[in-house]
């Protein structure tokens, strides 16, 4: 027999369960502080079906980009710590304090880390018509004409802003920063040639790379990605100092009970162990490694310090 929502609510009432609690518990909302098409968005949407099964609820994915991700994160923090509202965040979450004046929340104290879920390669891309064919030529062109070329980011203070700034620092080059409100418009303008280059999460740009609308010059990691083995590492391409990747973590509001944290962590492990999600992650190029909540908390603290130092070294001025 198929039970619809009305039947389930009637059953809940019959056994004395609060109807509003039953209705709320049947949905898990993931607030994503990123735009549709970004690396985080791709991971969550590819796993949402299995996450729902593992959690025993329906899953709603709600993109809330803005202010480099601060808008969505603020709304997560305001949510009730009942396990019904969660988020997936990236490195951006621990970069905020170093690049944002008067940040209204503490990126560690005001959330509950649940798990570091995956690591995602970044990729430096240029417009397909850009004259440089490889990274060495690209660096040479930037050095020859400082300020002539520009790069796009998904917003001030995001990892996709900091990664190019770090590249500029290690190569001694200069390009003008053009911030966008989210990843999708950023990529669109690199494809159209409105801006010259940028750094993307590999999964988010892979289709454009394979279509030839953008050219990938390097992945800033020690090993090539199985999802795009033709793209050289930064070491192979001539800039070995340029090493950076992106991570994805699941978090909840501050005060999420330990039992809920453990339940959600276990559900993530179950979902990401299914063939459906493993295949999707491999296709996207993500490296899945589900951590404990305790590891996630310490990782957030360490990354907060790491990116604070990186921001200062790159000379990014808080805005």
Steps between C-alpha positions, in 0.01 A plus 500: 500500500631845410473752782469866412573794729137511626511131600832544678379801696183312597715208620719734701194649668362157580807407703518833674789662314486880457392556142719807451806307623428212264457735205821685577700180551397368158712761320870581527590833343855564384578871472786540254678838521601461134340534159361219286777336298778550755713213631313477830166509321606218269603276789182555700262456205677183387467351849163643609298193397712263708532753783123511523480120516772481766344778706149359457366835379434699189791730409456858384804682357475877526771718340553829684806670345596856578785690663737217412285249689440701817125541434426127494725431797325767708166332429636160601628645827153644576337160450381280785758235603259212442673322212241612245712784355859431400758628255796398292781756501846533349831669585312830466351442843833542680623776268222746591661644816819591313335677208182645649474799729257469792397142427178430692584141596785279617564230236588241767311595817169574324466170310518129576750313279363160399751366246762593246346318204725538197796676346466657158780594260514859385590589142639817343306577183523762225265607225535261204632780277765614747839494318690302765493126430655389830580633847853613418374712210220631721742615773726659239208700356389620842852612585544677168179702538415554871136603540404436138314181584223438753365204691155415631400365839172386653516791746735695724666280759401165350744217433462584129625851582779391729631225269583745215647746751724223628599421140587866441712498815705190416553605136565869561229603253205738510146473362195709583236330715140498369268360771166341411198399702545126488676248280259475206536862377875482562540197275265645241717808458821297476336294225380814317836674534378786720777397739822316420545238769401361835525204735211255532419180680577235240154334505328834439708580190555150364223509240625833362859370495396189308286710264800723426331824607771554763857371515641340815862590571564314825367333811681634810555158657775238510311246290287521188127445537358171366198702384721709269836324466599719205533811722854539640572571864644838592837333558500345155386831351790692654363657822563239773437752782137529398327233712139541612183291510141542612319303766130451563349459848155439644406727790198584709398792720668559835375272775404202285468209749770234490247230415390696195860563394578128518179410316573740214866399482400135470244586230765684297730198520218274386398727211852555370577127514224418249594420142286788373686764697845342462456501124386863501791611719753318282351656188523846656855440621427528872701304757257376766635460853231527768645623829374481855334808653802539728742508206275748319511739796880490520527535122289816509722649770824418314369625165388825662862566599641376169282722284552798727872476429437441127278807473767718657771360276289555189428858609121468483343801672184431708189661356 
